[in-house]
Amino acid sequence: QVQLVESGGGLVQPGGSLRLSCAASGIIFSWYSLGWYRQAPGKERELVATIASGGETNYADSVKGRFIISRDSAKNTVYLQMNSLKPEDTAVYYCNARHAFATNNYWGQGTQVTVSS
């Protein structure tokens, strides 16, 4: 059974930092591209960042220079370091695992990030 379990969300003031974690089980970690997406109230889910099995990264323009995605194969975990947070970063953040060569695609349950003073 595939599980993606996010953690690390919470309430933070503007300008602050948070680190999200997503622990994966039930998949061969190295076969998957991993990503973070977010969905704000009343908006569609959008890409935040992805990291391929080879380490190549991709970021949404809105988070470039502020967020860093990384993966730890020894722990089967993907991280999202979020710095200089803004109120517009407020959303539910979802972890995603997408097979590099097949259609397998999995989502975590989401973790709330709220940026407010």
N, C-alpha and C positions, 0 to 999 in steps of 0.2 A: 504494500500500500504506500503510495506516494504522499508525503507530507512536507509542506513548507510552513514553517512556524516563525512568524515575525515577532520581534520584540524591540523595545527601545523607544517607542513613541512616548508622547507626553506633552505637557504645556511648557513653553519656553518663551522668554521675552524676545522682542525684536533685537537682532544682532547676536543672539545666542547661538549655541550649537547643540546638536543631538547626533547620536550614532544609532542607526537602525541595524539590526541583525536579522538574518533569515537562515535558519538551520534547515537543511534539506535531508530527507531520508527516503529510501525506496527508489532512488535513481542512481545511475552511474554518473557521478557529478561531472566528470571531465567530458561527457558527451553533450552537455547542455550549455547553452548560452543563458546567462542569468540577467535579470533586470529588475528595476524598480519602476513602478507606475504609481500615479496618484489620481484621486478623484475628489474634487471639491464639491460641496453641495450645489446642486443644480447644473453641474458641468459634466462633460464626458470624461472618462478615464483617459489620462494622457501619459505618454512616455516621460520618464525622468532621466534614467540612465540605463545602459546595458553594458555587459562585459562578456566577451566571447570566451570560449574555452582556452584560446591562446592568449588571452589577456587584453585583446583590443577593446577599447572603451568608446562609448558614444553617449553624448549628453544632449539634453534639450537646451536650447539657447538660453532659456530663462534661469538655468542653474549652473551654466558653465562658469568656472572660476570660483564657485562657492561649494559645490558638492563633489565628493569623490567616491566612486564605486570601486570596490575591491572584492576579491574572493580568496578564500583559504581552503585549498583542496584537502588538507589534513583534517579540517574540521567540518567539511561539507557545508560551509557557511559563506554567504555573501553579505557584504556590509555596504551601508551608505552613510558616509560622514557628511553631515550637513552643517555648514558654517554660514555665518552672516545671514541668519534666517530672517525672512520678511513675513509680514502678515499674509501676503498672497501665497506663501508656501503652505498655509493651512489646508489640510486635506487628509483623507485616509490613504495611507501608503501601502501598496500591495507588492509583494515579491512574486516574480515570475520565473519559471524555468521552461525553456524551449529547446527541444531536441535539435541538434545541429543538422541531422540528416533524415529526420522523420517528422511526423505531424504531432507527436506528443507535446502537450502544452499544459502546464500546471500553474495554479495560482495559490497563494497563501490567503489567509482569512482577513488580512489587513490590520494595520495599526494606526491609530489616530495621532496626528501631529497638529498641535494648535500653537500658533505664534501670536501672542497677544501680550499687551502690557496690562 
